[in-house]
Each structure stands twice: as C-alpha cells, then as structure tokens.
Amino acid sequence: MIKKQPIKKSKKIKVTFVLPGDHPYGKISVVGDFNGWDASANKFGKRNNGTYSTSVKLDAGQRLGFRYFADDGRWVDEDDADGHEPTPFGSVNCILET
C-alpha cells in the first residue's frame, strides 16, 4: 500500500510505503529514482500496529520509477502503484506519481 500526504506550506509530498506484518520477504527496502536505487537508503521498519513501512519526502508533480528489494536479492512489485512500465533491462518498474 502507498499513502501520500501533502506537507503543509510546502510543495512536497510525504509518501509512505506499507507492507503487511506477515509479508514473506524478510528484510526489505524501497528503491527508485528518488534514492538512486540505493537499497540501504529506505529500509522498512516494523510499526506498532504490526505492519512495516518507510517514508520519503518528494517534490510534488513527479513521475518516478521504484520497486521493493529484499535482502535475499528478490525484486518485489507494488500492486497499488500508480502504474507499471517496462524497463530497457527486461523488467517492469512500478510508477509513483506525486
């Protein structure tokens, strides 16, 4: 799940990526155009309600590619993304629109 929240008095959007507490991926992070596809930049952490999440603050009006990356090397897609696009590498990126 993806939650988007405008930041007051700013042209930024807080985007929170959420996975269920019973997700099967082990340690996982979100990677994309907004963090240079760096798996160490935005790791998911467990929340009090049992889900896992990570957040980023992004400029409004962007269209960015992203995916989830598990520590075991698996790429995971977000079904609730704003879209999905093929890449030149033969895979598909999730799309986030802010």
Beta strands, then each sheet from edge to edge (+ up, - down):
strand 1: 2-6
strand 2: 12-19
strand 3: 28-32
strand 4: 45-46
strand 5: 52-59
strand 6: 63-70
strand 7: 75-76
strand 8: 83-86
strand 9: 92-97
sheet 1: 1+ 2- 5+ 4-
sheet 2: 3+ 6- 7+
sheet 3: 3+ 6- 9+ 8-
end
